[in-house]
Amino acid sequence: MAAFEYKAVDNFGKKVLGRIEASNDDDLELRLTRMGLDLVNFRPARKGRLFSHRNRIDRPELVTFCFHLEQLTRAGVPILEALADLRDSVPNPRFRDVLSAIIEDIQGGKNLSGALAGFPTIFDPVFISLISAGEQSGELPAILRELTESLKWQDELAAHTKKIIMYPAFVGTVIIGVMAFMMIYLVPQLVGFITSMGTEIPVHTRALIFVSDFVTHYWYLFLVVPPSLFFGIRYWARHSSAGRYRVDQWKLNAPAIGGIYKKIILSRFTSNFALLYKAGVTVLDCIRMGETLVGNAVIAEALQRVRHQISEGVALTSSFENTGLFPPLVVRMFRVGESSGALDNSLENVSYFFNRDVQESIDRVQSLIEPVLTVVLGAMLGWVMLSVLGPVYDMLGEVTR
């Protein structure tokens, strides 16, 4: 099917813009009619065109989608009617188009998971596999409830992680701005006065003058070099498997944040593992999906080794222990679950362990960020003030003798 961008009007005469897939012009008009829209005009969608930010489908919208779909299916509403109700109530036009396409696919003979699989950028493999397991077991409402809770936790984790990044970035920008003002404007104004005093200039003052001269004459390097390094490393990581591996390895070993980053990845993996296994997905399939979802080449390679070892007959616990990724307590939880036959309970305990550990680590970092940045700013300002006022104080001391 081809993608079309359309302009239509609803029953109230309101203009609606969107994008939808259809077999041909007649199919496009039919699909819009089923959505309660009258086609005005259309054109083939331009390849590679991205939706604007306001039309992006965010995680909170998926949470709302899962919650409402769970409530409707639990109440006995047929899936097509439930999706139609959701389509008519969502404010995001992009999501409306997606739900319309899903309804069309189901009417064409696909099941819900098969229709969702047509939108891999919105519904990841874990989401689709869980829906498929719910369809096969007849426990779709329960699966949707689990998905709702999982998506809520992921959204909260993303919000906490963003908070850790945004505050230091803001304060760091302020510090850089203050230091740039001092080095480019304030210090050069005072250098002439300091050198004219005729007294010996201390080492720390000479260092300040050197830094100020460098920043004043080569300020453009600070605008060119950091972005060039960032985009160069990003290009290397995207277009080279070795580059991606090295960058991901550095992320795991980065001071202060590397440990938290690793815990976040393992927390996401164990949460998805627990959900999938509880829904009836095999261990090997759970690990295979985890390889694509962790978003880190180093951990994905370790999980691939785990999967190969299990395929060769090595016990699940031993396979995870051999990677060296998981702490002994987590390995112990795996071992207890494997030996007792209650692996699903053990996986939930492992998921809870990582979720709590990640939250505690984030809270600790948040509590340390503000004093550390305050000390850094104070040290820089103290260096400038000492370097500028120190010679003046020495000169006044000579005069009063």
ChimeraX attribute file (.defattr): number of C-alpha atoms within 10 A of each C-alpha:
attribute: neighborCount
match mode: 1-to-1
recipient: residues
	/A:1	9
	/A:2	12
	/A:3	17
	/A:4	20
	/A:5	15
	/A:6	20
	/A:7	17
	/A:8	20
	/A:9	16
	/A:10	15
	/A:11	9
	/A:12	7
	/A:13	10
	/A:14	9
	/A:15	13
	/A:16	15
	/A:17	13
	/A:18	18
	/A:19	20
	/A:20	22
	/A:21	20
	/A:22	19
	/A:23	11
	/A:24	13
	/A:25	14
	/A:26	9
	/A:27	13
	/A:28	19
	/A:29	20
	/A:30	16
	/A:31	20
	/A:32	20
	/A:33	14
	/A:34	13
	/A:35	17
	/A:36	14
	/A:37	21
	/A:38	19
	/A:39	18
	/A:40	12
	/A:41	10
	/A:42	17
	/A:43	12
	/A:44	14
	/A:45	15
	/A:46	10
	/A:47	7
	/A:48	6
	/A:49	7
	/A:50	9
	/A:51	12
	/A:52	8
	/A:53	8
	/A:54	10
	/A:55	14
	/A:56	15
	/A:57	17
	/A:58	14
	/A:59	15
	/A:60	14
	/A:61	16
	/A:62	18
	/A:63	20
	/A:64	16
	/A:65	18
	/A:66	21
	/A:67	18
	/A:68	19
	/A:69	22
	/A:70	23
	/A:71	15
	/A:72	19
	/A:73	18
	/A:74	15
	/A:75	10
	/A:76	11
	/A:77	14
	/A:78	11
	/A:79	16
	/A:80	15
	/A:81	13
	/A:82	18
	/A:83	22
	/A:84	17
	/A:85	14
	/A:86	20
	/A:87	21
	/A:88	13
	/A:89	10
	/A:90	15
	/A:91	12
	/A:92	15
	/A:93	18
	/A:94	20
	/A:95	22
	/A:96	22
	/A:97	19
	/A:98	22
	/A:99	21
	/A:100	23
	/A:101	20
	/A:102	25
	/A:103	26
	/A:104	18
	/A:105	17
	/A:106	18
	/A:107	12
	/A:108	10
	/A:109	10
	/A:110	14
	/A:111	17
	/A:112	18
	/A:113	20
	/A:114	17
	/A:115	21
	/A:116	25
	/A:117	17
	/A:118	14
	/A:119	14
	/A:120	11
	/A:121	9
	/A:122	17
	/A:123	15
	/A:124	15
	/A:125	17
	/A:126	19
	/A:127	21
	/A:128	19
	/A:129	23
	/A:130	25
	/A:131	25
	/A:132	21
	/A:133	20
	/A:134	19
	/A:135	16
	/A:136	12
	/A:137	12
	/A:138	11
	/A:139	14
	/A:140	21
	/A:141	22
	/A:142	15
	/A:143	24
	/A:144	25
	/A:145	18
	/A:146	18
	/A:147	23
	/A:148	21
	/A:149	14
	/A:150	17
	/A:151	20
	/A:152	17
	/A:153	15
	/A:154	19
	/A:155	16
	/A:156	13
	/A:157	18
	/A:158	14
	/A:159	12
	/A:160	16
	/A:161	18
	/A:162	11
	/A:163	14
	/A:164	18
	/A:165	12
	/A:166	12
	/A:167	15
	/A:168	16
	/A:169	12
	/A:170	11
	/A:171	16
	/A:172	15
	/A:173	12
	/A:174	13
	/A:175	19
	/A:176	13
	/A:177	12
	/A:178	14
	/A:179	18
	/A:180	16
	/A:181	12
	/A:182	16
	/A:183	22
	/A:184	18
	/A:185	13
	/A:186	13
	/A:187	20
	/A:188	15
	/A:189	12
	/A:190	13
	/A:191	16
	/A:192	10
	/A:193	12
	/A:194	20
	/A:195	12
	/A:196	8
	/A:197	12
	/A:198	10
	/A:199	13
	/A:200	11
	/A:201	16
	/A:202	12
	/A:203	10
	/A:204	15
	/A:205	21
	/A:206	13
	/A:207	12
	/A:208	18
	/A:209	20
	/A:210	13
	/A:211	14
	/A:212	23
	/A:213	16
	/A:214	13
	/A:215	16
	/A:216	15
	/A:217	10
	/A:218	11
	/A:219	14
	/A:220	10
	/A:221	10
	/A:222	10
	/A:223	10
	/A:224	10
	/A:225	10
	/A:226	11
	/A:227	11
	/A:228	11
	/A:229	11
	/A:230	11
	/A:231	11
	/A:232	12
	/A:233	14
	/A:234	15
	/A:235	13
	/A:236	16
	/A:237	17
	/A:238	12
	/A:239	10
	/A:240	12
	/A:241	12
	/A:242	13
	/A:243	16
	/A:244	20
	/A:245	18
	/A:246	15
	/A:247	19
	/A:248	18
	/A:249	16
	/A:250	13
	/A:251	18
	/A:252	19
	/A:253	14
	/A:254	13
	/A:255	10
	/A:256	9
	/A:257	15
	/A:258	15
	/A:259	15
	/A:260	22
	/A:261	17
	/A:262	20
	/A:263	20
	/A:264	24
	/A:265	19
	/A:266	22
	/A:267	23
	/A:268	22
	/A:269	21
	/A:270	24
	/A:271	22
	/A:272	25
	/A:273	26
	/A:274	23
	/A:275	25
	/A:276	25
	/A:277	21
	/A:278	18
	/A:279	23
	/A:280	16
	/A:281	17
	/A:282	13
	/A:283	15
	/A:284	17
	/A:285	15
	/A:286	22
	/A:287	22
	/A:288	16
	/A:289	20
	/A:290	23
	/A:291	21
	/A:292	15
	/A:293	17
	/A:294	19
	/A:295	12
	/A:296	19
	/A:297	19
	/A:298	20
	/A:299	22
	/A:300	20
	/A:301	14
	/A:302	18
	/A:303	23
	/A:304	17
	/A:305	16
	/A:306	25
	/A:307	22
	/A:308	14
	/A:309	17
	/A:310	18
	/A:311	12
	/A:312	9
	/A:313	9
	/A:314	14
	/A:315	15
	/A:316	19
	/A:317	20
	/A:318	15
	/A:319	20
	/A:320	22
	/A:321	19
	/A:322	13
	/A:323	14
	/A:324	11
	/A:325	16
	/A:326	15
	/A:327	9
	/A:328	11
	/A:329	11
	/A:330	21
	/A:331	20
	/A:332	16
	/A:333	19
	/A:334	25
	/A:335	19
	/A:336	16
	/A:337	18
	/A:338	16
	/A:339	10
	/A:340	10
	/A:341	11
	/A:342	12
	/A:343	19
	/A:344	20
	/A:345	16
	/A:346	21
	/A:347	23
	/A:348	20
	/A:349	19
	/A:350	24
	/A:351	23
	/A:352	15
	/A:353	16
	/A:354	22
	/A:355	22
	/A:356	13
	/A:357	16
	/A:358	23
	/A:359	17
	/A:360	13
	/A:361	17
	/A:362	20
	/A:363	13
	/A:364	11
	/A:365	14
	/A:366	18
	/A:367	12
	/A:368	11
	/A:369	14
	/A:370	14
	/A:371	11
	/A:372	12
	/A:373	16
	/A:374	12
	/A:375	11
	/A:376	14
	/A:377	19
	/A:378	13
	/A:379	12
	/A:380	14
	/A:381	16
	/A:382	12
	/A:383	15
	/A:384	20
	/A:385	13
	/A:386	15
	/A:387	22
	/A:388	22
	/A:389	15
	/A:390	16
	/A:391	20
	/A:392	16
	/A:393	12
	/A:394	13
	/A:395	16
	/A:396	10
	/A:397	10
	/A:398	10
	/A:399	8
	/A:400	6
	/A:401	5
